[in-house]
Structures are given as C-alpha cells and as structure tokens.
C-alpha cells in the first residue's frame, strides 16, 4: 500500500501539483484544536483511446489533520488521492499516520485508524491488510489479523476471522467464540446468530438466550419473532422469551401483533403486551380501529389505534 501511495504522490509531483501550506501541519505540532485540509491542483489526463475505454480524467490530493474524540494525546494525518474516471466513477486511496502530542510517529502506512479509550489506556484499531489492535506505542496486541473489527461497547470488539464472527476483549480474550456464520446486532445489545444453518440469540457476555435451533429469527416491531418446527414465539429486545414457541402463526397488523392458536387470535401491542384476554375468529384494522370477530359472528371494537388518520 505504501509503495502504491508513494507512486501516486510521485505522479502528482511530476504533474506539478502545488499544495497549499498550513502553519500548523508542517511541524505536526502538539495541542492543535483544528482540522486542516490541503488540496493539490486538479489536472486532466488526456487519452487518445476509443470512447469504449475508461481513463483517468483528473486526480485530487488532500491532506487532513484530525483529532480523536476525547483524546488530547494523539492526532492523525490522513493523505488521500482520489481518481476521477471518464465514466463518472471515482476511487479514493488513503494513507494514515498517527502521532503523539510531541509529533512522534506511533503508527504509519495504514488505511484507517479508530481510537479507543478504556480505563485511561489508549488503543487503536488499525486497518492494514486486515484489522488488528495496537497499544498507544503502536505495539500490536492481537496475535491474529481479522477480516473486520469493530468496537461494540467498552472492552468488547466484534470480529470476523475465517468467515466466522465472535467477540473479543481488548486483550484478545475470546468472550463469544468466533464460530458464527451470521452475527447481527439487534434489540438492546444482543446478537441474532447463525450456526450450522440455524438461528439463535446470544448477548455480548456469551449468555445463550435462544439456542441455535430456530429456522427463523427476525425483528417484529419492538419484539423478536422466533420460528421452530413451524411454530412461532416471541422474545423481547433483551432476548427474554415472552411467548414460548408454540403458536400457529404470528404476524403484524399495523402497530399490533396478532397471535394465532387453535384457529383463534389474540392481540398484542408493539412491545408484546397482551391488549385483552379475549380470543377472536378474525381480527381487522379499519380507520385506525381494531375489531375482532366473535363466535356469534359480530365484529366488536377492541382498541383504537394510536396512529393518526392520514
């Protein structure tokens, strides 16, 4: 990446790109509270190729000094080259360098950097031929290089390695085993997971809330729908089971949730709370009012919807 970036910079120099100067950035000073961006001159590359070929129309160069949130000890300089092509597309290549407050280089030649502050210690997620973690001296902490790495909450990182997902802490201790094929955050910090073709729910501390034996798990208003062996159930946004997987059908109707058991329905609100104890043969929503069909074939009002008429 660095060789490529240097080649790009040399190309810019050959084309006499003139960069504006900033009195702050030249020395990588400490205590800077500004973000500085420097742009080189645009220029065109003419081509005698046929109209069917895509070629570079112009290039942009920028150099930006950035501060990290809640951190006065480090800052980053990002150099970016953007290529504009004749078909209207463009591609950007960035090179990031992290400095301490004294201007000494901590990390260089990487595509991206995320800063983490935990227990007064500074960490950096580095994007460079994959993702890894360093301390505030630039020393690599993680033994592995991951396909992706993202801070989920304090001292918890969601990672992907060998096409599998899991959670590690800042010391690379495995919290949730890196074994899941899918790992989608949902609800109040829980994860809908896929393992060997079946879905389940786990939290960030590896508490199994729903085993990976469901055919389907998805959000339904402010609840989570579960399906197993053609039966349905509901969990709340913390993964707690509200209704066991025993119902014939669960579906939404406007802002409500309909539950069917033994060919009869009852109604829940969007949070999964039951509206009344009655069962109905059918339920409909008309003009923001919910109606139920009783055994004697009368439609009675169940509840007015909170949704305003349009």
Secondary structure, 3 states (H helix, E strand, C coil): CHHHHHHHHHHHHHCCCCCCCCCCHHHCCCCCCCCEEEECCCCECCCCCCCCCCCEEEEEEEEEEEECCCCCCEEEEEEEEEEEECCCCEEEEEEEEEEECCCCEEEEEECEEEEEEECCEEEEEEECCCEEEEECCCCECCCCCECEEEEEECCEEEEEECCEEEEECCCCCEEEEEEECEEEEECCCEEEEEECCEEEEEECCCCEEEEEEECEEEEECCEEEEEECCEEEEECCCCCEEEEEEECEEEEECCEEEEEECCEEEEECCCCCECCCCCECEEEEECCEEEEECCCCCEEEEEECCCCCC
